[in-house]
Amino acid sequence: MVKILKMEIKIPWNKGKKGVYSEESLKKMSESRKGKIPWNKGLTKESDERIRMISEINKGRKYSKETLKKMSEVKKGKKLSEKTKKKLSKIQKGRKKSEETKRRMSEG
């Protein structure tokens, strides 16, 4: 158990282990959770202290180059829905780009 800013984070006994449960056990656990609402559904930083604390802890977090590369690889090749594309497009419109960014974009 790790304490972070008055908050206890419990590390699971099976973190990082593979093949701990049989296929049958996994299927039973999955069935037992069907239809239940997740504990964090609909919670935001504004409405819940736990979510706010986690957000504060992760703000400004620096990732290693190796981790960034892994995160990039996971995202590559995934298709975005039209709804998501429109949402991202809307966010990007009106943003000012630096001269450096414009130069890099034109180089391709």
C-alpha positions in Angstrom: 0.0 0.0 0.0 1.4 3.4 -1.0 0.2 6.6 0.7 0.1 9.7 -1.6 -1.2 13.0 -0.2 -3.5 11.5 2.5 -4.8 9.0 -0.1 -4.0 5.3 0.1 -3.4 3.5 -3.2 -3.5 -0.3 -2.9 -1.3 -2.2 -5.3 -3.0 -5.5 -6.4 -1.3 -8.7 -5.5 -1.4 -9.9 -9.1 -0.1 -6.7 -10.8 1.9 -7.6 -13.8 1.3 -11.3 -13.5 -0.1 -13.2 -16.5 -2.2 -16.4 -16.4 -3.3 -16.0 -12.7 -6.9 -17.0 -13.4 -8.3 -19.8 -15.5 -10.5 -19.1 -18.5 -13.5 -20.4 -16.6 -12.7 -18.1 -13.6 -12.3 -15.1 -15.9 -15.7 -15.8 -17.5 -17.4 -16.1 -14.1 -15.9 -12.9 -12.9 -16.9 -11.1 -16.2 -20.5 -12.4 -15.9 -20.8 -11.3 -12.2 -19.8 -7.7 -13.2 -22.3 -7.4 -16.1 -24.9 -4.7 -15.6 -23.1 -3.1 -12.6 -22.3 0.6 -12.7 -18.6 1.4 -12.3 -17.7 3.3 -9.1 -16.3 6.2 -11.1 -19.0 6.6 -13.8 -19.9 10.3 -14.1 -17.4 11.5 -11.5 -15.4 14.6 -12.3 -12.6 16.6 -10.6 -15.2 19.0 -9.5 -17.6 16.5 -8.0 -15.3 14.0 -6.3 -12.2 14.5 -4.1 -10.6 11.2 -5.2 -10.7 12.1 -8.8 -9.3 15.6 -8.1 -6.4 14.2 -6.1 -5.5 11.7 -8.9 -5.6 14.6 -11.4 -3.3 16.8 -9.2 -0.8 13.9 -8.8 -0.6 13.3 -12.5 -0.4 17.0 -13.6 2.9 17.9 -15.2 4.0 14.2 -15.2 7.0 13.6 -17.3 7.2 10.3 -19.2 10.5 8.7 -20.4 11.2 8.5 -24.1 10.7 4.8 -24.0 7.3 5.1 -22.4 6.3 7.8 -24.9 7.4 5.5 -27.7 5.3 2.6 -26.3 2.2 4.9 -25.9 2.7 6.1 -29.5 2.9 2.5 -30.9 -0.3 1.5 -29.1 -2.2 4.4 -30.8 -0.8 3.7 -34.3 -3.2 2.1 -36.8 -6.3 2.7 -34.7 -9.2 4.1 -36.7 -11.1 7.1 -35.3 -14.8 7.4 -35.6 -16.3 10.2 -37.7 -17.7 11.7 -34.5 -14.2 11.7 -32.9 -12.6 13.2 -36.0 -15.1 16.1 -36.0 -14.6 16.7 -32.3 -10.8 16.9 -32.7 -11.1 19.1 -35.8 -13.4 21.5 -33.9 -10.8 21.7 -31.0 -7.9 22.4 -33.4 -9.7 25.1 -35.4 -8.9 28.6 -34.1 -5.7 27.4 -32.3 -2.7 29.5 -33.1 0.3 27.6 -34.3 3.9 28.7 -33.7 6.2 29.5 -36.6 8.2 26.4 -35.7 5.1 24.2 -35.9 4.0 25.7 -39.2 7.5 25.1 -40.6 7.5 21.5 -39.5 4.0 20.9 -41.0 5.0 22.4 -44.4 8.1 20.1 -44.5 5.9 17.0 -44.0 
